[in-house]
Amino acid sequence: MEYKIIGQTVPVVELKLNAGETVYTQSGGMAYQSEGIEMKTNAKGGIMQGISRAFSGVTFRC
């Protein structure tokens, strides 16, 4: 994986992934993706942990 930080006022991290590499981000953390990148969503830790995070103020999306 290679990365670079672009911008100063509203910085973004641009990643270059090798085949088979995975990145996890917070809900809403990905702004765009290039062709050939597959995005999958899930509730990390299972549904009960997701509900627990929702009650603690963390965004819950599947």
PDB file of N, CA, C and O in Angstrom, chain B, residues numbered from 101:
ATOM      1  N   MET B 101       0.851  -1.169   0.000  1.00  0.00           N
ATOM      2  CA  MET B 101       0.000   0.000   0.000  1.00  0.00           C
ATOM      3  C   MET B 101       0.899   1.236   0.000  1.00  0.00           C
ATOM      4  O   MET B 101       1.877   1.320   0.744  1.00  0.00           O
ATOM      5  N   GLU B 102       0.543   2.171  -0.842  1.00  0.00           N
ATOM      6  CA  GLU B 102       1.194   3.475  -0.849  1.00  0.00           C
ATOM      7  C   GLU B 102       0.127   4.513  -0.529  1.00  0.00           C
ATOM      8  O   GLU B 102      -1.038   4.339  -0.886  1.00  0.00           O
ATOM      9  N   TYR B 103       0.516   5.585   0.139  1.00  0.00           N
ATOM     10  CA  TYR B 103      -0.456   6.633   0.431  1.00  0.00           C
ATOM     11  C   TYR B 103       0.208   8.001   0.359  1.00  0.00           C
ATOM     12  O   TYR B 103       1.422   8.122   0.524  1.00  0.00           O
ATOM     13  N   LYS B 104      -0.595   9.028   0.113  1.00  0.00           N
ATOM     14  CA  LYS B 104      -0.113  10.398   0.209  1.00  0.00           C
ATOM     15  C   LYS B 104      -1.267  11.277   0.678  1.00  0.00           C
ATOM     16  O   LYS B 104      -2.428  11.047   0.339  1.00  0.00           O
ATOM     17  N   ILE B 105      -0.917  12.281   1.462  1.00  0.00           N
ATOM     18  CA  ILE B 105      -1.902  13.227   1.982  1.00  0.00           C
ATOM     19  C   ILE B 105      -1.922  14.420   1.037  1.00  0.00           C
ATOM     20  O   ILE B 105      -0.883  15.016   0.752  1.00  0.00           O
ATOM     21  N   ILE B 106      -3.119  14.766   0.550  1.00  0.00           N
ATOM     22  CA  ILE B 106      -3.291  15.845  -0.410  1.00  0.00           C
ATOM     23  C   ILE B 106      -4.135  16.939   0.231  1.00  0.00           C
ATOM     24  O   ILE B 106      -5.157  16.644   0.850  1.00  0.00           O
ATOM     25  N   GLY B 107      -3.727  18.187   0.093  1.00  0.00           N
ATOM     26  CA  GLY B 107      -4.493  19.317   0.613  1.00  0.00           C
ATOM     27  C   GLY B 107      -4.103  19.683   2.027  1.00  0.00           C
ATOM     28  O   GLY B 107      -3.475  18.903   2.742  1.00  0.00           O
ATOM     29  N   GLN B 108      -4.494  20.901   2.419  1.00  0.00           N
ATOM     30  CA  GLN B 108      -4.176  21.370   3.766  1.00  0.00           C
ATOM     31  C   GLN B 108      -5.423  21.771   4.542  1.00  0.00           C
ATOM     32  O   GLN B 108      -5.585  21.377   5.697  1.00  0.00           O
ATOM     33  N   THR B 109      -6.311  22.556   3.919  1.00  0.00           N
ATOM     34  CA  THR B 109      -7.514  22.990   4.624  1.00  0.00           C
ATOM     35  C   THR B 109      -8.450  21.812   4.872  1.00  0.00           C
ATOM     36  O   THR B 109      -8.939  21.621   5.986  1.00  0.00           O
ATOM     37  N   VAL B 110      -8.696  21.025   3.830  1.00  0.00           N
ATOM     38  CA  VAL B 110      -9.520  19.812   3.933  1.00  0.00           C
ATOM     39  C   VAL B 110      -8.703  18.671   3.322  1.00  0.00           C
ATOM     40  O   VAL B 110      -8.925  18.302   2.169  1.00  0.00           O
ATOM     41  N   PRO B 111      -7.765  18.113   4.082  1.00  0.00           N
ATOM     42  CA  PRO B 111      -6.894  17.087   3.519  1.00  0.00           C
ATOM     43  C   PRO B 111      -7.607  15.769   3.270  1.00  0.00           C
ATOM     44  O   PRO B 111      -8.572  15.424   3.952  1.00  0.00           O
ATOM     45  N   VAL B 112      -7.112  15.046   2.282  1.00  0.00           N
ATOM     46  CA  VAL B 112      -7.583  13.691   2.004  1.00  0.00           C
ATOM     47  C   VAL B 112      -6.366  12.780   1.910  1.00  0.00           C
ATOM     48  O   VAL B 112      -5.260  13.240   1.625  1.00  0.00           O
ATOM     49  N   VAL B 113      -6.569  11.505   2.147  1.00  0.00           N
ATOM     50  CA  VAL B 113      -5.511  10.518   1.991  1.00  0.00           C
ATOM     51  C   VAL B 113      -5.818   9.737   0.727  1.00  0.00           C
ATOM     52  O   VAL B 113      -6.892   9.150   0.596  1.00  0.00           O
ATOM     53  N   GLU B 114      -4.885   9.731  -0.191  1.00  0.00           N
ATOM     54  CA  GLU B 114      -5.040   8.965  -1.431  1.00  0.00           C
ATOM     55  C   GLU B 114      -4.227   7.688  -1.282  1.00  0.00           C
ATOM     56  O   GLU B 114      -3.031   7.734  -0.991  1.00  0.00           O
ATOM     57  N   LEU B 115      -4.886   6.538  -1.485  1.00  0.00           N
ATOM     58  CA  LEU B 115      -4.245   5.235  -1.307  1.00  0.00           C
ATOM     59  C   LEU B 115      -4.054   4.539  -2.641  1.00  0.00           C
ATOM     60  O   LEU B 115      -4.887   4.657  -3.540  1.00  0.00           O
ATOM     61  N   LYS B 116      -2.959   3.817  -2.764  1.00  0.00           N
ATOM     62  CA  LYS B 116      -2.745   2.937  -3.904  1.00  0.00           C
ATOM     63  C   LYS B 116      -2.585   1.535  -3.324  1.00  0.00           C
ATOM     64  O   LYS B 116      -1.599   1.239  -2.649  1.00  0.00           O
ATOM     65  N   LEU B 117      -3.562   0.682  -3.594  1.00  0.00           N
ATOM     66  CA  LEU B 117      -3.571  -0.665  -3.027  1.00  0.00           C
ATOM     67  C   LEU B 117      -3.018  -1.670  -4.027  1.00  0.00           C
ATOM     68  O   LEU B 117      -3.218  -1.546  -5.235  1.00  0.00           O
ATOM     69  N   ASN B 118      -2.325  -2.658  -3.503  1.00  0.00           N
ATOM     70  CA  ASN B 118      -1.897  -3.793  -4.314  1.00  0.00           C
ATOM     71  C   ASN B 118      -3.014  -4.826  -4.313  1.00  0.00           C
ATOM     72  O   ASN B 118      -3.900  -4.781  -3.460  1.00  0.00           O
ATOM     73  N   ALA B 119      -2.978  -5.744  -5.250  1.00  0.00           N
ATOM     74  CA  ALA B 119      -4.001  -6.795  -5.346  1.00  0.00           C
ATOM     75  C   ALA B 119      -4.126  -7.520  -4.011  1.00  0.00           C
ATOM     76  O   ALA B 119      -3.126  -7.927  -3.420  1.00  0.00           O
ATOM     77  N   GLY B 120      -5.372  -7.678  -3.536  1.00  0.00           N
ATOM     78  CA  GLY B 120      -5.646  -8.417  -2.308  1.00  0.00           C
ATOM     79  C   GLY B 120      -5.589  -7.585  -1.037  1.00  0.00           C
ATOM     80  O   GLY B 120      -5.944  -8.090   0.028  1.00  0.00           O
ATOM     81  N   GLU B 121      -5.153  -6.321  -1.104  1.00  0.00           N
ATOM     82  CA  GLU B 121      -5.094  -5.487   0.095  1.00  0.00           C
ATOM     83  C   GLU B 121      -6.473  -4.936   0.435  1.00  0.00           C
ATOM     84  O   GLU B 121      -7.315  -4.761  -0.445  1.00  0.00           O
ATOM     85  N   THR B 122      -6.697  -4.664   1.713  1.00  0.00           N
ATOM     86  CA  THR B 122      -7.986  -4.204   2.216  1.00  0.00           C
ATOM     87  C   THR B 122      -7.789  -2.969   3.081  1.00  0.00           C
ATOM     88  O   THR B 122      -6.783  -2.838   3.778  1.00  0.00           O
ATOM     89  N   VAL B 123      -8.760  -2.066   3.029  1.00  0.00           N
ATOM     90  CA  VAL B 123      -8.744  -0.873   3.876  1.00  0.00           C
ATOM     91  C   VAL B 123     -10.089  -0.783   4.583  1.00  0.00           C
ATOM     92  O   VAL B 123     -11.134  -0.991   3.967  1.00  0.00           O
ATOM     93  N   TYR B 124     -10.063  -0.474   5.873  1.00  0.00           N
ATOM     94  CA  TYR B 124     -11.279  -0.255   6.651  1.00  0.00           C
ATOM     95  C   TYR B 124     -11.356   1.225   6.991  1.00  0.00           C
ATOM     96  O   TYR B 124     -10.344   1.826   7.352  1.00  0.00           O
ATOM     97  N   THR B 125     -12.547   1.828   6.883  1.00  0.00           N
ATOM     98  CA  THR B 125     -12.723   3.228   7.235  1.00  0.00           C
ATOM     99  C   THR B 125     -14.013   3.409   8.019  1.00  0.00           C
ATOM    100  O   THR B 125     -14.857   2.514   8.068  1.00  0.00           O
ATOM    101  N   GLN B 126     -14.153   4.571   8.627  1.00  0.00           N
ATOM    102  CA  GLN B 126     -15.403   4.901   9.306  1.00  0.00           C
ATOM    103  C   GLN B 126     -16.494   5.101   8.263  1.00  0.00           C
ATOM    104  O   GLN B 126     -16.209   5.350   7.091  1.00  0.00           O
ATOM    105  N   SER B 127     -17.728   4.991   8.695  1.00  0.00           N
ATOM    106  CA  SER B 127     -18.859   5.257   7.822  1.00  0.00           C
ATOM    107  C   SER B 127     -18.744   6.674   7.261  1.00  0.00           C
ATOM    108  O   SER B 127     -18.553   7.627   8.016  1.00  0.00           O
ATOM    109  N   GLY B 128     -18.858   6.811   5.953  1.00  0.00           N
ATOM    110  CA  GLY B 128     -18.763   8.115   5.312  1.00  0.00           C
ATOM    111  C   GLY B 128     -17.340   8.583   5.098  1.00  0.00           C
ATOM    112  O   GLY B 128     -17.129   9.721   4.679  1.00  0.00           O
ATOM    113  N   GLY B 129     -16.356   7.740   5.374  1.00  0.00           N
ATOM    114  CA  GLY B 129     -14.960   8.137   5.271  1.00  0.00           C
ATOM    115  C   GLY B 129     -14.376   8.066   3.875  1.00  0.00           C
ATOM    116  O   GLY B 129     -13.285   8.583   3.638  1.00  0.00           O
ATOM    117  N   MET B 130     -15.077   7.440   2.950  1.00  0.00           N
ATOM    118  CA  MET B 130     -14.533   7.311   1.598  1.00  0.00           C
ATOM    119  C   MET B 130     -15.230   8.295   0.671  1.00  0.00           C
ATOM    120  O   MET B 130     -16.456   8.284   0.560  1.00  0.00           O
ATOM    121  N   ALA B 131     -14.458   9.143   0.005  1.00  0.00           N
ATOM    122  CA  ALA B 131     -15.032  10.173  -0.858  1.00  0.00           C
ATOM    123  C   ALA B 131     -15.186   9.696  -2.299  1.00  0.00           C
ATOM    124  O   ALA B 131     -16.167  10.040  -2.958  1.00  0.00           O
ATOM    125  N   TYR B 132     -14.239   8.916  -2.793  1.00  0.00           N
ATOM    126  CA  TYR B 132     -14.304   8.433  -4.167  1.00  0.00           C
ATOM    127  C   TYR B 132     -13.410   7.202  -4.318  1.00  0.00           C
ATOM    128  O   TYR B 132     -12.579   6.913  -3.457  1.00  0.00           O
ATOM    129  N   GLN B 133     -13.596   6.485  -5.427  1.00  0.00           N
ATOM    130  CA  GLN B 133     -12.772   5.319  -5.705  1.00  0.00           C
ATOM    131  C   GLN B 133     -12.543   5.209  -7.201  1.00  0.00           C
ATOM    132  O   GLN B 133     -13.355   5.676  -7.999  1.00  0.00           O
ATOM    133  N   SER B 134     -11.439   4.594  -7.573  1.00  0.00           N
ATOM    134  CA  SER B 134     -11.106   4.384  -8.983  1.00  0.00           C
ATOM    135  C   SER B 134     -11.753   3.109  -9.489  1.00  0.00           C
ATOM    136  O   SER B 134     -12.213   2.274  -8.710  1.00  0.00           O
ATOM    137  N   GLU B 135     -11.780   2.975 -10.799  1.00  0.00           N
ATOM    138  CA  GLU B 135     -12.293   1.764 -11.427  1.00  0.00           C
ATOM    139  C   GLU B 135     -11.453   0.572 -10.975  1.00  0.00           C
ATOM    140  O   GLU B 135     -10.233   0.678 -10.842  1.00  0.00           O
ATOM    141  N   GLY B 136     -12.102  -0.545 -10.742  1.00  0.00           N
ATOM    142  CA  GLY B 136     -11.405  -1.753 -10.324  1.00  0.00           C
ATOM    143  C   GLY B 136     -11.365  -1.950  -8.816  1.00  0.00           C
ATOM    144  O   GLY B 136     -10.894  -2.985  -8.343  1.00  0.00           O
ATOM    145  N   ILE B 137     -11.854  -0.971  -8.051  1.00  0.00           N
ATOM    146  CA  ILE B 137     -11.904  -1.092  -6.595  1.00  0.00           C
ATOM    147  C   ILE B 137     -13.296  -1.568  -6.211  1.00  0.00           C
ATOM    148  O   ILE B 137     -14.291  -0.993  -6.652  1.00  0.00           O
ATOM    149  N   GLU B 138     -13.374  -2.599  -5.406  1.00  0.00           N
ATOM    150  CA  GLU B 138     -14.653  -3.139  -4.951  1.00  0.00           C
ATOM    151  C   GLU B 138     -14.902  -2.692  -3.523  1.00  0.00           C
ATOM    152  O   GLU B 138     -14.051  -2.876  -2.653  1.00  0.00           O
ATOM    153  N   MET B 139     -16.072  -2.102  -3.277  1.00  0.00           N
ATOM    154  CA  MET B 139     -16.413  -1.659  -1.931  1.00  0.00           C
ATOM    155  C   MET B 139     -17.438  -2.612  -1.330  1.00  0.00           C
ATOM    156  O   MET B 139     -18.461  -2.914  -1.944  1.00  0.00           O
ATOM    157  N   LYS B 140     -17.148  -3.075  -0.131  1.00  0.00           N
ATOM    158  CA  LYS B 140     -18.078  -3.922   0.616  1.00  0.00           C
ATOM    159  C   LYS B 140     -18.355  -3.229   1.944  1.00  0.00           C
ATOM    160  O   LYS B 140     -17.466  -2.603   2.522  1.00  0.00           O
ATOM    161  N   THR B 141     -19.576  -3.341   2.420  1.00  0.00           N
ATOM    162  CA  THR B 141     -19.919  -2.764   3.722  1.00  0.00           C
ATOM    163  C   THR B 141     -20.342  -3.866   4.673  1.00  0.00           C
ATOM    164  O   THR B 141     -20.868  -4.897   4.255  1.00  0.00           O
ATOM    165  N   ASN B 142     -20.107  -3.637   5.955  1.00  0.00           N
ATOM    166  CA  ASN B 142     -20.552  -4.587   6.972  1.00  0.00           C
ATOM    167  C   ASN B 142     -20.573  -3.893   8.322  1.00  0.00           C
ATOM    168  O   ASN B 142     -20.051  -2.788   8.474  1.00  0.00           O
ATOM    169  N   ALA B 143     -21.165  -4.536   9.279  1.00  0.00           N
ATOM    170  CA  ALA B 143     -21.174  -4.042  10.656  1.00  0.00           C
ATOM    171  C   ALA B 143     -20.068  -4.794  11.391  1.00  0.00           C
ATOM    172  O   ALA B 143     -20.291  -5.901  11.881  1.00  0.00           O
ATOM    173  N   LYS B 144     -18.885  -4.201  11.470  1.00  0.00           N
ATOM    174  CA  LYS B 144     -17.735  -4.840  12.109  1.00  0.00           C
ATOM    175  C   LYS B 144     -18.083  -5.265  13.528  1.00  0.00           C
ATOM    176  O   LYS B 144     -18.602  -4.467  14.308  1.00  0.00           O
ATOM    177  N   GLY B 145     -17.803  -6.508  13.860  1.00  0.00           N
ATOM    178  CA  GLY B 145     -18.077  -6.997  15.201  1.00  0.00           C
ATOM    179  C   GLY B 145     -19.473  -7.579  15.347  1.00  0.00           C
ATOM    180  O   GLY B 145     -19.840  -8.039  16.428  1.00  0.00           O
ATOM    181  N   GLY B 146     -20.251  -7.567  14.282  1.00  0.00           N
ATOM    182  CA  GLY B 146     -21.591  -8.134  14.340  1.00  0.00           C
ATOM    183  C   GLY B 146     -22.656  -7.101  14.641  1.00  0.00           C
ATOM    184  O   GLY B 146     -22.352  -5.956  14.974  1.00  0.00           O
ATOM    185  N   ILE B 147     -23.890  -7.510  14.522  1.00  0.00           N
ATOM    186  CA  ILE B 147     -25.032  -6.595  14.669  1.00  0.00           C
ATOM    187  C   ILE B 147     -25.150  -6.048  16.089  1.00  0.00           C
ATOM    188  O   ILE B 147     -25.496  -4.880  16.268  1.00  0.00           O
ATOM    189  N   MET B 148     -24.873  -6.864  17.096  1.00  0.00           N
ATOM    190  CA  MET B 148     -25.005  -6.389  18.474  1.00  0.00           C
ATOM    191  C   MET B 148     -23.968  -5.314  18.798  1.00  0.00           C
ATOM    192  O   MET B 148     -24.280  -4.335  19.475  1.00  0.00           O
ATOM    193  N   GLN B 149     -22.748  -5.490  18.323  1.00  0.00           N
ATOM    194  CA  GLN B 149     -21.726  -4.460  18.537  1.00  0.00           C
ATOM    195  C   GLN B 149     -22.087  -3.204  17.761  1.00  0.00           C
ATOM    196  O   GLN B 149     -21.833  -2.096  18.233  1.00  0.00           O
ATOM    197  N   GLY B 150     -22.674  -3.355  16.581  1.00  0.00           N
ATOM    198  CA  GLY B 150     -23.112  -2.201  15.802  1.00  0.00           C
ATOM    199  C   GLY B 150     -24.187  -1.416  16.531  1.00  0.00           C
ATOM    200  O   GLY B 150     -24.152  -0.186  16.558  1.00  0.00           O
ATOM    201  N   ILE B 151     -25.145  -2.121  17.124  1.00  0.00           N
ATOM    202  CA  ILE B 151     -26.211  -1.460  17.889  1.00  0.00           C
ATOM    203  C   ILE B 151     -25.612  -0.767  19.111  1.00  0.00           C
ATOM    204  O   ILE B 151     -26.012   0.346  19.451  1.00  0.00           O
ATOM    205  N   SER B 152     -24.657  -1.418  19.769  1.00  0.00           N
ATOM    206  CA  SER B 152     -23.982  -0.817  20.918  1.00  0.00           C
ATOM    207  C   SER B 152     -23.281   0.484  20.515  1.00  0.00           C
ATOM    208  O   SER B 152     -23.344   1.471  21.247  1.00  0.00           O
ATOM    209  N   ARG B 153     -22.615   0.490  19.352  1.00  0.00           N
ATOM    210  CA  ARG B 153     -21.952   1.705  18.876  1.00  0.00           C
ATOM    211  C   ARG B 153     -22.975   2.788  18.575  1.00  0.00           C
ATOM    212  O   ARG B 153     -22.720   3.965  18.831  1.00  0.00           O
ATOM    213  N   ALA B 154     -24.126   2.410  18.037  1.00  0.00           N
ATOM    214  CA  ALA B 154     -25.163   3.392  17.713  1.00  0.00           C
ATOM    215  C   ALA B 154     -25.641   4.100  18.984  1.00  0.00           C
ATOM    216  O   ALA B 154     -25.861   5.311  18.970  1.00  0.00           O
ATOM    217  N   PHE B 155     -25.802   3.351  20.083  1.00  0.00           N
ATOM    218  CA  PHE B 155     -26.237   3.953  21.343  1.00  0.00           C
ATOM    219  C   PHE B 155     -25.152   4.814  21.982  1.00  0.00           C
ATOM    220  O   PHE B 155     -25.450   5.695  22.790  1.00  0.00           O
ATOM    221  N   SER B 156     -23.894   4.561  21.621  1.00  0.00           N
ATOM    222  CA  SER B 156     -22.807   5.359  22.203  1.00  0.00           C
ATOM    223  C   SER B 156     -22.499   6.593  21.363  1.00  0.00           C
ATOM    224  O   SER B 156     -21.573   7.343  21.673  1.00  0.00           O
ATOM    225  N   GLY B 157     -23.283   6.808  20.288  1.00  0.00           N
ATOM    226  CA  GLY B 157     -23.114   8.027  19.500  1.00  0.00           C
ATOM    227  C   GLY B 157     -22.333   7.843  18.222  1.00  0.00           C
ATOM    228  O   GLY B 157     -22.155   8.804  17.474  1.00  0.00           O
ATOM    229  N   VAL B 158     -21.856   6.634  17.943  1.00  0.00           N
ATOM    230  CA  VAL B 158     -21.119   6.370  16.717  1.00  0.00           C
ATOM    231  C   VAL B 158     -22.123   6.065  15.607  1.00  0.00           C
ATOM    232  O   VAL B 158     -23.125   5.391  15.844  1.00  0.00           O
ATOM    233  N   THR B 159     -21.858   6.555  14.408  1.00  0.00           N
ATOM    234  CA  THR B 159     -22.764   6.320  13.284  1.00  0.00           C
ATOM    235  C   THR B 159     -22.850   4.832  12.993  1.00  0.00           C
ATOM    236  O   THR B 159     -21.829   4.145  12.972  1.00  0.00           O
ATOM    237  N   PHE B 160     -24.051   4.328  12.769  1.00  0.00           N
ATOM    238  CA  PHE B 160     -24.259   2.918  12.466  1.00  0.00           C
ATOM    239  C   PHE B 160     -24.872   2.794  11.083  1.00  0.00           C
ATOM    240  O   PHE B 160     -26.010   3.206  10.858  1.00  0.00           O
ATOM    241  N   ARG B 161     -24.119   2.228  10.165  1.00  0.00           N
ATOM    242  CA  ARG B 161     -24.615   1.962   8.817  1.00  0.00           C
ATOM    243  C   ARG B 161     -24.144   0.585   8.390  1.00  0.00           C
ATOM    244  O   ARG B 161     -23.038   0.167   8.730  1.00  0.00           O
ATOM    245  N   CYS B 162     -24.973  -0.109   7.652  1.00  0.00           N
ATOM    246  CA  CYS B 162     -24.579  -1.415   7.109  1.00  0.00           C
ATOM    247  C   CYS B 162     -24.396  -1.298   5.624  1.00  0.00           C
ATOM    248  O   CYS B 162     -24.063  -2.282   4.963  1.00  0.00           O
TER     249      CYS B 162
END
